[in-house]
């Protein structure tokens, strides 16, 4: 039995950063929004936890940043990576960035997403359904008009909308069901092993710690009561063979990079880890009539540089800027959806090329975090040294939140827009 339900302006599939911010902004503009999230909540481990100056600028323009700064978080003003045998890979600072927020904010993604959802729930035209697993799109004469999903009891539902937005991640069901092709941009899959350790009083105070040894690169993100740790295996390391050497080998590798964590590492077992295969890929086409994919569903970024969540948030801002008024009166045209892709696609391609170059070069044991000696030398030149941080901070495509989404001068409390 299928339950048919009412029409929405936008049905957004996926409760990650791109989906939640898009939902919030469209609801804020008065559009009827349904956000479908496959899990019961947002409290999942090993998600991107970094907000760069560009993303914080968006949130500030939306009038949210003051409250976000009150949430548990860490600040990273400097990124310093130390490689094998103490070789310095790079030492980059955000302090010189032309921003109100010259740092990276490390905030647990579940905390950030729950905050945005609570803000969206202030608008009566916003709807959230959790444990809603989308399994197909609905089409009429070649136009996507909605989606079909199963609830937690296994009951089928159909919902209809002027626009379906797929923000359901790297393994996007929406992208696959829509038949949008993808291309691979790296030579070989990266394997990232995630796990967590409790914090202790004598731990480093940095929000981000970067280290390297012969076979892997380590990044540690400090949360209020735990470290979230990612261990990226180099290209010449086969994950199955590496794991077969035993958990002791993994503990020893991490201990070599952060010896102060040795005692806590003794408690880590394979069952405490999560494996994330990272394929740098992107959809060659992000849209169909009635459908658009954004975030990881459109372009999977590498963990390198911590830019994935920020590119996803930028997608959300562009979608809301360009399509919120269109959705008030009708269905976006194919050309309007195409413009969303063209706005940022060239930069996504560039960023993926840079990430692919760094990852593919990291197969050589004598190179530090994928940076050859000439690159490390160039990054010491004053006029050039801030360029990588500028790119990570702001990207190359200038994007601002449209003024219609910003708080009025009279009050920072934004009122719901009348639904048209």
N, C-alpha and C positions, 0 to 999 in steps of 0.2 A: 504494500500500500504506500503510495506516494502522497505526501502532504504538499499541496500547492500553496504558496504564500505570496504576500503582496509585493508590489513593485517598489524598488529602491532607485535612487539616483546612482548609487555606486555600491557594488558588493566587492569587498576587499578580502582576499583570501590570504591569510598569513599574518600572525600577530608579532612579527619582528619589528625592528626599528622603522623600516620603510612603510609597512602596512599600518602600524599604529599612528605614526605621525601623519600620514596621508588621511587616515580616518579622522583624526582630531581636527586637521585643518579644513577638510570638507564639511565636517559637522559644524565647525565654527562659522563657516560661510552659509549655513542654513540648508545644506544638502541632506537628503535622507540617506544615511549610511548604515550598512551592515558589515561588521567585521567578523569573519569566521576564523576561529583559531582551533587547530586540531587537538591541542592538549587542554587539560583542565585549568591550567594557569600558566604564568610566564616564568615560574621558578625552576628553570632548567640550568644545569651547570655548563660551563665551558662555552660561553658565548662572548662575542666581542664586548669589551668593557671600556673602550677609550672614546672620548669625545674630543675632537680637535678644535682649534679656534673657529674654523668655519662653522661647524655644527653648533658650537656654543653661541656664535653670532646669530644663527637662525633662531635658536631658542630664546635668546635675549630680545630679538625683534618681535617675537611672539608674546613677550612679557612673562616668560616662564623661568628665566635663568636665576633670578634672585631666590626663588623657591627651590630650584634644583641644587643650588649651592648649599642649602640647608640639609640636603640628604647626605647620608654617609658616602664619603668619597676620598680620594687622594689626588694630589696635584703633582704632575711631572713637568718640571721646567727645563730639564736637561736629559738628553738621551746619550748615554755613554756605553759603548759596547767594548768588552774586553775579550779578546780571543785567546787561543791556545798559547801557552807560555807567556801570558801577560801582554801580548801584542795588542795595541789599541786599534780597533777597527775604525771607530769614529767617535767624536765627542761633539754633539750638536746641541744648541740651546734654543729654546723658544722665547727666552727673555727679550730678544731683540725684535720679535715679531710685532708689526703694527696692528695690534689688536687690544681690545678691552680685556681679553682673556689670553695672555701670553704664556699658555701652558697647555698640557694635555690633562684632561680630567679622567681619572680612572674611577668609574662608577659601575657597580654590579648591574648588568643589563636587566635582570628582573626588577630591581628597584626602579630603574629609569622607565621601563615599560609600564609598570604598575602606576607610576606617577602620571604618565601621559594618558593612560586609560581613565584614571580617575578624573582628569581634567575633561576628557571627551564626554564622560558620563554626565557632566553638567548640562549637556545639550540634549533636549528631549528627542531630537532627530537622530541621535547616535544609538546604535544597537550592537551589542557584543554577544556572540554565541560561542561558548567554549565547547570542547569535545565534539566539534563539528568537522568531520573529515570529508573534504570534498573529493569526489571520485569521478566527476565528469563535468563538462560544460554543456549548456543547452544552446542549440543553434536553430535558427529559422531562416531558411533561404540564404545560408552562408553567413549570416550575421549572428554573433554570439549575443544571446539575450539573458543569460543567467547561468547558474551552476546547480548541480545536484550534490547533496551531501548526506551523510549518515550521522545521526546523533548518537549519544552514548548508549542508547538502547538498541541501536541498529536500524532505527526507523529512517526511511528515505524521505528527504525533503527537497523541494525545488524552490529556488528563489530567483526572482527576475529583476533585472536592472538595466539602466541605460548604458552602464559601463561595468565590466568585470575587470578588476585589477588583480593580477597575480603577483603577490609579494610573499610567496611561499617557499623561498629559499632555493638553494643550489640544486635540489632534486625536485623542482617545481612540477606539481601535477598539472597546473594550469598551462604551463609552457608545453608540456608533452601532449596534453589533450588538444591543444590548439595547433599542434604540428609545427611549432616554431623551431627551425633548425639552429644548432649551435656549432661553434668551432672551438678547437683546442688550441691554446697559445703557448703551451710549454712542451718540452721534449719528454718529460716523465712526471708521473704523479708524485707530489710531495706527501710525506706521511708525518702528521703531527700527533704526538702523544700528549694528552692532557691529563693532569691530576692536580690535586690540591693538598696543601699542608697548612696546619694551624700557625698563626702568628705568635711570636713571643716578644717579650719586652725589649730584648737586646737585638732584634732584627734590624737590618738596614732600613733607614727611614724613607728611601726612595719609593715612589709609587711603581716604578718600573725598573727591573734589573735585567740586563742583557749579558750573556756569557756565551762562550763557545769552547768546544773541545774537538777532537779529531773527527768524530763521526756525527756530531749533532750541535744544534744551536738552541740555546735556552732563553726564554723570555718569561719573567715572573711579574705578574700584576698583583699589586697589593690591594686586597679588599679589607673591610674593617676588622674581620676576625680570621682571615685566611689568605693565603697566597694562591692565586690561580696560576698554574705553571704550564707552559707549552714547550714541548721538546720537539724540534723539527729535525728530522733525519736528513742528512745530506744525500745528494742524488746518487752517489755510488754505494749507498747502503740499502740493502734489501730488508724490508721490515720483518718478514717471516724469519729470515736467518738471524737478524739482530735479536728478535724476541726469543728465538730458540736458545740463545746463549744464557738465558735465565734472568730473573729479576735482579739478581745481585749485580750483573753487568750494568744494568740500567741505573741502579742506585749508585754504583761506583762512578759512572760517567757524570751524573748530576753532582755528586759529592766533589768531584774534581773541579767543577765550576763554582760551586757554592759550598765550600767545606763547612761553613757554620751551620748548615742544615743536616749534617751527617746523621745525628741521632734521630731526627724526625723521619728521615728517609728510610730508616730501618723498618718502619712500620708499613711502608708502601708495598702493595702487592699488585699483580696484574689486574685483579678484579677492581682495583681502585682507579684504574686508568681508563681513558676513552680514546679511541683512535679516530682521527679525522683525516681521510684521504683528501688532499687538496688538488683539484684539477683547475687550472686557470682556463676558464672558458667564457664565452659570451654568446648570446643569441644574435644571429645576424639580422633578425627582424624582431622587434619588441612588441608588435601590435598586429591585430586583425580587426576587422570591422566589429566594434563592440567590445574589444578586449585589449588590454595593455599589461605587459609585465615590467616590473621594476625591481631594484635591489639585486640580491643574489639570483633571483629568478631570471634576470636579464643579463647579469654579468657577475661571475664568480671571481672575487678578488682573493689574492693570497693574504695570509696573516701578516706578511712582511710590511712594515710601515703602519699597521693598525688603521688602515684607511677604509676598510670595507663598510663599517657602520656609518661612517661619515659620507661616503658616496651614496649609500642607501638613503640617508636623510636628505641629501641634496636632491635625489630623485623625487622624494616625497614633496619637497617644496616646489619643484618645477611643475609636477602634476597639479598641485593645488593652485599655483599661480595661473597656469594656462587653461585648466579645465573646469574650475569651480563655477565660473559664470556660464560656461557652455552647458553644464549639467543642469543649470536652473531652468533652461528652456527646452532642452532636447538631448539627443544622443550625439556625442562627439563624432565628427567625420573622420574618415581614415587619414586625411591630410593633417588634421589637428593632432591625431595620435602620432603620426609620423614626425611632427615637429618636436614632440617630447624627446624622441630618440635622437634626432639630429642636434638638439640643443647641447648634448653632452657626450654623444657617442665618440667623437674624435678624441676627447680627453680620456675616456675609458680605455680606448685602444692604446693610447700612449702610456697610461699608467700600467696596463697589463704588459706592455712590452718591457717597461722598466722592471717590473716585478719578475717577469719571465727571465730577463737577462741576469738579474741578481740570483735567482734560484738556479738557473741552468749553469751559471758559473761556479756555484757553490759545491760542485762535485769534486773540486781539487782540494785535498787536505791542507795545502799550504796557503790557501786563500782564507781570509777572515770574513765570515758572514757574507760571502759572495763578492767582496770588494777587492779587486786586484791592487797592488801597491801604487800604481799610477793614480787610481781613484782616491786612495787614502791621502796621497800627496796633494791632489787638487783640492780636497775638502779642507785643507789647512790654509788655503789662500783666502785672506780676509774678504775680498770682494765676491768670492764664490761660495764661501763656507755656509752661508745662510740659505742658499738656493734650495737644497734638498728639504730643509725644514719649512721653507715658504711653500713649496709644492705640497708637502704633507699637511700643512696648516690650512691652505686656502684653495689648492688646485689652480687650474688655469682658466676655468670658465667662471666669470663673475655672476653670482646668483644672490639675490636678496629676497626676503619675504615681502610679497606685495603689501602695500600699505593697508589694504582692506582687512588684512588679518592682524594688524597690530593694535595694541590697546589704544584707546582714545586718550587724549591729553588730560581729560577730566578724571579718568579712573583707570587703574591697572586691571580692574575686574572686568573682563570682556563679557558682554551680554550675548546670548544666543541671537543669531540673525533670524528674522521671520522667514519661515519656510514658504517658498514661492510655489 
